[in-house]
Amino acid sequence: MAPRLIIAPSILAADFTRLGEEVRAVDAAGADWIHIDVMDGRFVPNLTYGAKVIETVRRLTTLPLDVHLMVLEPEQYFDSFAEAGADILTIHQETAPHLHRQLARIRELGCKAAVTINPSTPVSTLVDVATDVDMILIMSVNPGFGGQRFIPRTLEKVRQARQLLDAAGNRGAMIEVDGGISRATIASCWRAGADTFVAGNAIFAAADPRAEIGALRTLCQETV
């Protein structure tokens, strides 16, 4: 069986005057998930959208909605985001002092529970929840804005995350990378152990999103 490979276009890079067209286009182009970045202007220096946009995107596609909460006090949003149609809720280790409890609550709501860490946060901070997550997201840029340059240190952190999950016996958990994913970076992340990739500008700015998604897949499959 071929290793799983998930491409999740981030609507942060979409043209919001044509959001319906943009989401349907990447769905038809072969995306696996739709990634939705929620920012509160407090944890990160940007402000995006909330439950209403999740609800809108849910009506546009049947693909899983991968919702990344770049917010303080993320537990305030769990119920409304799950009700709006989120399938995966990812929270930051840096904003979750009761991480075990918060991950358990996400699962209670019927969503997959994921945790993410900023570029300066060690993977080792996740050791005590390694059996409680469905996915670890490694940020390969500092969160808050799209279009940033990939941080090379990410590759070592992906390897560490894979080792952490394997040591915990949680081999079914995914490892996602978000930030600067493109044809130049995706294969090295795949080789390091990631299987899920958030790509914003690389896909939404492409003249042919289907060809771009296909190219990203091929670059990984060539390194299997």
C-alpha positions, 0 to 999 in steps of 0.5 A: 500500500502506498504511503498516505499523502494529503494536500491541504490548500489553505484558503488564506491564499484564496481570493475572498471575492471569489471564495466559492469558485476558489474552493470548488476549483481546488476541490475539483483539482484533487485537494484532499482537505481544505485548510482554514487558518483562524487568527485572533490578532492577539496570539498572531499579528493578523485577524482572519475569520471564524465560524461563519467562514467555516460554515460557508466553506462546509457548504461548498465542499465535502472535503475534510475541513482542517481548522488551525486555531492561531488564537488565545484561549482556543477552547472558547471556539471548539463547540462553535467550530465543530458545529460549523463543520470543522473535521480537524481542530488544531491548537497551539501548544503555546496557548493550551496550558491544559493541553490534555483536557483540550485535546480530549474535548475536541475528540468529544465533539467528534473532531480529530484532535491536533496540536501544533508548535511554533518554530521556536518550540521544541518537539519534546514539549509534546511528549506527554500528549503523544498518545492523545493526538491524531496529528502534529502540525509542525509550523515551518514559518512563524504563524500569522501571515501567508507567503513566508519563507520555509525555515530549514530547521523544520526538517529535523523537527519533523523527524523528531515528531515522527520518532516521538509518535513512533515511540508512543505507539501512535503510528496512525497519527499524521504529521503536517507541515504548514508554511512555505510548502512548494515544489522546492520544499515538499519532497524534503518534508516527505522524506523527513516523515511528514505526510500532510502538507498545507500549501497556500500560494503554491496552489491558489496562485497557480495558473493550473491548480490541478497541475500544481497539486499533481506536481506536488504529489509526484515530487513526494511519490518519486522519493518513496 
